Amino acid sequence: MSLLRYMGVVKLSTAELAETYANDDSRFFQYRGDNIHYRVEGRKDDDAPVIVMLHGIMASLHTWDGWVEQLSDKYKIVRIDVPSFGLTGAISDGDSSIASLVDRVHALLNYLELDSYVMAGNSLGGYISWSYTVAHPERVRALILQDAAGYPMSLPLIMKLFTTPYLRHGVRLATPKFAVQFILSEVYGDSKRIAPKQIPYYQDLMLHKGNPLALLKIFEELEHMSHDRVKEIKVPTLIQWGDKDKWIPPHNAELFHKDIEGSELIMYPGVGHVPMEETPEQTAKDADEFLQRVLS
């Protein structure tokens, strides 16, 4: 790795990144000036239950690799690089609001001619997922929230640093490897579980042109989160949470559990902010058992 790449001062095009991070299932959907990267995997038959998977801050659809491996024989899986991240890249019209992200996800699912599905989201993806469920309750069969955003919280230190007047300009210029390693050590409950391939995944996709600036806009959106409509959720809901989450406190899991009538909560000892990435086998097993019950 060159010094410039290590320090994250290069910017990579979609075409360059696609050589490594796209595969035969990768597709791009054009909407509102964006080129949204997604994959449809797993079962192909029309009767297959569908799970839509949305990742969190600074991640990409790769964060669900373990779940796809565990669940693809039972479900049709749609996973998306949320606008501002991954191969999708920056939002073209500058609208980073949650309502805008919900609109973009909805447009893609309409394009795919899907009218009934499970929404599964982690962190920011959880915020989008439950907001989508409130906006389109007739389309969502069940909801899985993993360490989801929505309730008031203190922004993680790294987000606070990235949004300070001086450092925010530095983020636009460089995303060094050591910063990515620090972020991963923050979101994992046990850093020994970080697979070596995860570090280049996260760093390279943060070097996608426009992603750092888009990330800052998302941080600003998270400072204005509202949970006012959580109680409107009426679909079967599973809440999965790592009890070592440093980014969104485990107490917020209890808030979701209290406000979503009939919801189920599983807390994972020793796990951090990304349970589906840190413990994919157990979290996918629990999700499958939940879905087999509520979708039957």
RONU-404471 format. One record per residue (C-alpha): x, y, z; residue number from 1. Coordinates in steps of 0.05 Angstrom, whole numbers. Layout:
! residues N
+--------+--------+--------+-----+
:     px :     py :     pz :   i :
+--------+--------+--------+-----+
:      X :      Y :      Z : NUM :
...
+--------+--------+--------+-----+
This chain:
! residues 296
+--------+--------+--------+-----+
:     px :     py :     pz :   i :
+--------+--------+--------+-----+
:      0 :      0 :      0 :   1 :
:     28 :     68 :    -19 :   2 :
:     37 :    122 :     34 :   3 :
:    -16 :    165 :      0 :   4 :
:    -66 :    108 :      2 :   5 :
:    -48 :     92 :     74 :   6 :
:    -60 :    164 :     94 :   7 :
:   -125 :    165 :     55 :   8 :
:   -110 :    227 :     15 :   9 :
:   -128 :    196 :    -52 :  10 :
:   -199 :    198 :    -80 :  11 :
:   -227 :    137 :   -116 :  12 :
:   -279 :    136 :   -171 :  13 :
:   -339 :     89 :   -173 :  14 :
:   -307 :     51 :   -230 :  15 :
:   -242 :     41 :   -192 :  16 :
:   -279 :     16 :   -129 :  17 :
:   -327 :    -27 :   -169 :  18 :
:   -268 :    -69 :   -194 :  19 :
:   -259 :    -94 :   -123 :  20 :
:   -325 :    -83 :    -88 :  21 :
:   -378 :    -98 :   -140 :  22 :
:   -395 :   -169 :   -162 :  23 :
:   -441 :   -205 :   -210 :  24 :
:   -502 :   -188 :   -166 :  25 :
:   -486 :   -114 :   -164 :  26 :
:   -534 :    -67 :   -198 :  27 :
:   -543 :      8 :   -200 :  28 :
:   -610 :     45 :   -198 :  29 :
:   -613 :    118 :   -221 :  30 :
:   -658 :    163 :   -181 :  31 :
:   -656 :    238 :   -165 :  32 :
:   -587 :    242 :   -196 :  33 :
:   -559 :    185 :   -152 :  34 :
:   -533 :    118 :   -177 :  35 :
:   -555 :     73 :   -120 :  36 :
:   -515 :      8 :   -114 :  37 :
:   -555 :    -53 :    -92 :  38 :
:   -555 :   -129 :    -96 :  39 :
:   -612 :   -179 :    -99 :  40 :
:   -589 :   -246 :    -72 :  41 :
:   -615 :   -311 :    -43 :  42 :
:   -679 :   -344 :    -66 :  43 :
:   -705 :   -325 :   -134 :  44 :
:   -776 :   -354 :   -132 :  45 :
:   -836 :   -307 :   -127 :  46 :
:   -858 :   -337 :    -61 :  47 :
:   -793 :   -322 :    -24 :  48 :
:   -800 :   -275 :     35 :  49 :
:   -759 :   -212 :     23 :  50 :
:   -711 :   -179 :     72 :  51 :
:   -685 :   -108 :     57 :  52 :
:   -619 :    -95 :     93 :  53 :
:   -594 :    -24 :    108 :  54 :
:   -526 :    -11 :    138 :  55 :
:   -502 :     44 :    184 :  56 :
:   -454 :    103 :    187 :  57 :
:   -389 :     96 :    148 :  58 :
:   -407 :     25 :    127 :  59 :
:   -432 :     -7 :     63 :  60 :
:   -475 :    -67 :     42 :  61 :
:   -414 :   -111 :     56 :  62 :
:   -430 :   -106 :    130 :  63 :
:   -486 :   -157 :    118 :  64 :
:   -441 :   -210 :     85 :  65 :
:   -449 :   -257 :    144 :  66 :
:   -525 :   -252 :    144 :  67 :
:   -528 :   -264 :     69 :  68 :
:   -487 :   -327 :     78 :  69 :
:   -532 :   -351 :    134 :  70 :
:   -600 :   -332 :    106 :  71 :
:   -596 :   -335 :     30 :  72 :
:   -626 :   -405 :     26 :  73 :
:   -690 :   -381 :     60 :  74 :
:   -701 :   -310 :     37 :  75 :
:   -694 :   -263 :    -22 :  76 :
:   -646 :   -209 :      3 :  77 :
:   -641 :   -138 :    -21 :  78 :
:   -583 :   -100 :      8 :  79 :
:   -567 :    -28 :    -10 :  80 :
:   -508 :     20 :     -5 :  81 :
:   -546 :     75 :     30 :  82 :
:   -537 :    142 :     -7 :  83 :
:   -475 :    179 :     20 :  84 :
:   -438 :    112 :     29 :  85 :
:   -407 :     53 :     -8 :  86 :
:   -409 :     51 :    -84 :  87 :
:   -472 :     95 :    -84 :  88 :
:   -432 :    155 :    -63 :  89 :
:   -454 :    225 :    -46 :  90 :
:   -526 :    248 :    -52 :  91 :
:   -531 :    289 :   -115 :  92 :
:   -583 :    339 :    -94 :  93 :
:   -553 :    350 :    -25 :  94 :
:   -616 :    328 :     13 :  95 :
:   -589 :    283 :     69 :  96 :
:   -653 :    283 :    110 :  97 :
:   -682 :    217 :    135 :  98 :
:   -744 :    231 :     93 :  99 :
:   -700 :    237 :     32 : 100 :
:   -665 :    171 :     47 : 101 :
:   -732 :    137 :     58 : 102 :
:   -756 :    164 :     -9 : 103 :
:   -695 :    136 :    -45 : 104 :
:   -703 :     67 :    -13 : 105 :
:   -778 :     67 :    -30 : 106 :
:   -764 :     86 :   -103 : 107 :
:   -715 :     28 :   -110 : 108 :
:   -763 :    -23 :    -80 : 109 :
:   -817 :      2 :   -127 : 110 :
:   -769 :     -6 :   -185 : 111 :
:   -757 :    -78 :   -163 : 112 :
:   -832 :    -88 :   -161 : 113 :
:   -832 :   -110 :    -89 : 114 :
:   -893 :    -95 :    -48 : 115 :
:   -881 :   -135 :     17 : 116 :
:   -817 :   -144 :     56 : 117 :
:   -781 :   -145 :    122 : 118 :
:   -739 :    -83 :    138 : 119 :
:   -674 :    -96 :    175 : 120 :
:   -628 :    -38 :    193 : 121 :
:   -567 :    -23 :    235 : 122 :
:   -551 :     45 :    265 : 123 :
:   -569 :     98 :    213 : 124 :
:   -599 :     41 :    172 : 125 :
:   -643 :     25 :    232 : 126 :
:   -666 :     97 :    234 : 127 :
:   -684 :     93 :    160 : 128 :
:   -718 :     26 :    170 : 129 :
:   -765 :     46 :    226 : 130 :
:   -779 :    113 :    192 : 131 :
:   -795 :     74 :    128 : 132 :
:   -842 :     29 :    168 : 133 :
:   -879 :     90 :    195 : 134 :
:   -884 :    121 :    125 : 135 :
:   -904 :     56 :     89 : 136 :
:   -936 :      9 :    141 : 137 :
:   -975 :    -28 :     87 : 138 :
:   -910 :    -52 :     55 : 139 :
:   -872 :    -76 :    116 : 140 :
:   -885 :   -147 :    144 : 141 :
:   -836 :   -143 :    201 : 142 :
:   -780 :    -99 :    227 : 143 :
:   -710 :   -116 :    254 : 144 :
:   -673 :    -61 :    289 : 145 :
:   -599 :    -69 :    307 : 146 :
:   -569 :    -14 :    351 : 147 :
:   -615 :     34 :    315 : 148 :
:   -612 :    110 :    317 : 149 :
:   -673 :    152 :    334 : 150 :
:   -673 :    170 :    407 : 151 :
:   -632 :    227 :    437 : 152 :
:   -560 :    208 :    447 : 153 :
:   -492 :    240 :    454 : 154 :
:   -456 :    235 :    388 : 155 :
:   -395 :    189 :    391 : 156 :
:   -328 :    225 :    401 : 157 :
:   -306 :    211 :    330 : 158 :
:   -369 :    245 :    303 : 159 :
:   -359 :    304 :    348 : 160 :
:   -287 :    311 :    325 : 161 :
:   -307 :    304 :    251 : 162 :
:   -357 :    361 :    258 : 163 :
:   -312 :    411 :    292 : 164 :
:   -295 :    472 :    249 : 165 :
:   -223 :    453 :    235 : 166 :
:   -225 :    377 :    233 : 167 :
:   -285 :    375 :    187 : 168 :
:   -241 :    402 :    131 : 169 :
:   -189 :    349 :    147 : 170 :
:   -241 :    294 :    139 : 171 :
:   -255 :    318 :     68 : 172 :
:   -181 :    314 :     52 : 173 :
:   -159 :    249 :     85 : 174 :
:   -184 :    185 :    116 : 175 :
:   -121 :    150 :    142 : 176 :
:   -118 :     76 :    156 : 177 :
:   -104 :     87 :    230 : 178 :
:   -168 :    128 :    237 : 179 :
:   -208 :     71 :    205 : 180 :
:   -176 :     21 :    252 : 181 :
:   -195 :     65 :    311 : 182 :
:   -268 :     71 :    287 : 183 :
:   -273 :     -5 :    280 : 184 :
:   -244 :    -15 :    349 : 185 :
:   -299 :     32 :    374 : 186 :
:   -357 :     -4 :    341 : 187 :
:   -335 :    -75 :    357 : 188 :
:   -345 :   -101 :    428 : 189 :
:   -284 :   -145 :    419 : 190 :
:   -231 :   -119 :    371 : 191 :
:   -204 :   -189 :    362 : 192 :
:   -266 :   -203 :    320 : 193 :
:   -247 :   -151 :    267 : 194 :
:   -231 :   -190 :    204 : 195 :
:   -169 :   -163 :    168 : 196 :
:   -209 :   -150 :    104 : 197 :
:   -256 :   -102 :    141 : 198 :
:   -203 :    -47 :    147 : 199 :
:   -192 :    -38 :     72 : 200 :
:   -267 :    -46 :     60 : 201 :
:   -282 :     13 :    105 : 202 :
:   -224 :     56 :     84 : 203 :
:   -231 :     47 :      9 : 204 :
:   -305 :     61 :      9 : 205 :
:   -294 :    124 :     51 : 206 :
:   -246 :    146 :     -4 : 207 :
:   -302 :    145 :    -55 : 208 :
:   -306 :    215 :    -85 : 209 :
:   -356 :    256 :    -46 : 210 :
:   -367 :    207 :     11 : 211 :
:   -329 :    246 :     65 : 212 :
:   -369 :    310 :     54 : 213 :
:   -434 :    270 :     50 : 214 :
:   -415 :    236 :    116 : 215 :
:   -410 :    304 :    150 : 216 :
:   -479 :    322 :    126 : 217 :
:   -506 :    257 :    155 : 218 :
:   -473 :    273 :    222 : 219 :
:   -510 :    339 :    222 : 220 :
:   -576 :    304 :    209 : 221 :
:   -564 :    258 :    268 : 222 :
:   -561 :    318 :    314 : 223 :
:   -635 :    330 :    298 : 224 :
:   -663 :    261 :    308 : 225 :
:   -735 :    252 :    329 : 226 :
:   -768 :    191 :    358 : 227 :
:   -837 :    221 :    360 : 228 :
:   -868 :    169 :    313 : 229 :
:   -836 :    105 :    339 : 230 :
:   -900 :     89 :    377 : 231 :
:   -937 :     86 :    310 : 232 :
:   -900 :     22 :    291 : 233 :
:   -949 :    -37 :    294 : 234 :
:   -912 :    -91 :    255 : 235 :
:   -876 :   -149 :    291 : 236 :
:   -809 :   -120 :    313 : 237 :
:   -744 :   -153 :    336 : 238 :
:   -693 :   -108 :    371 : 239 :
:   -622 :   -134 :    372 : 240 :
:   -569 :    -96 :    410 : 241 :
:   -497 :   -104 :    432 : 242 :
:   -489 :    -90 :    507 : 243 :
:   -420 :    -61 :    494 : 244 :
:   -445 :    -10 :    443 : 245 :
:   -404 :     54 :    453 : 246 :
:   -440 :     93 :    399 : 247 :
:   -514 :     84 :    416 : 248 :
:   -525 :     65 :    489 : 249 :
:   -559 :     -1 :    505 : 250 :
:   -610 :     39 :    544 : 251 :
:   -639 :     61 :    477 : 252 :
:   -656 :    -11 :    462 : 253 :
:   -702 :     -9 :    522 : 254 :
:   -734 :     55 :    496 : 255 :
:   -751 :     22 :    429 : 256 :
:   -776 :    -40 :    466 : 257 :
:   -821 :      2 :    510 : 258 :
:   -849 :     45 :    454 : 259 :
:   -861 :    -10 :    402 : 260 :
:   -919 :    -52 :    426 : 261 :
:   -905 :   -126 :    426 : 262 :
:   -833 :   -119 :    406 : 263 :
:   -780 :   -170 :    426 : 264 :
:   -710 :   -151 :    451 : 265 :
:   -646 :   -192 :    450 : 266 :
:   -584 :   -163 :    482 : 267 :
:   -516 :   -193 :    461 : 268 :
:   -463 :   -196 :    516 : 269 :
:   -395 :   -170 :    497 : 270 :
:   -418 :   -145 :    429 : 271 :
:   -413 :    -74 :    403 : 272 :
:   -449 :    -29 :    353 : 273 :
:   -451 :    -77 :    293 : 274 :
:   -478 :   -145 :    318 : 275 :
:   -493 :   -171 :    248 : 276 :
:   -419 :   -161 :    230 : 277 :
:   -388 :   -181 :    297 : 278 :
:   -431 :   -243 :    310 : 279 :
:   -467 :   -258 :    244 : 280 :
:   -483 :   -331 :    259 : 281 :
:   -520 :   -318 :    324 : 282 :
:   -555 :   -254 :    303 : 283 :
:   -578 :   -285 :    237 : 284 :
:   -603 :   -347 :    273 : 285 :
:   -643 :   -305 :    321 : 286 :
:   -671 :   -263 :    264 : 287 :
:   -691 :   -325 :    225 : 288 :
:   -726 :   -356 :    286 : 289 :
:   -764 :   -291 :    296 : 290 :
:   -784 :   -286 :    223 : 291 :
:   -805 :   -359 :    219 : 292 :
:   -854 :   -345 :    275 : 293 :
:   -882 :   -278 :    254 : 294 :
:   -886 :   -290 :    179 : 295 :
:   -921 :   -357 :    182 : 296 :
+--------+--------+--------+-----+
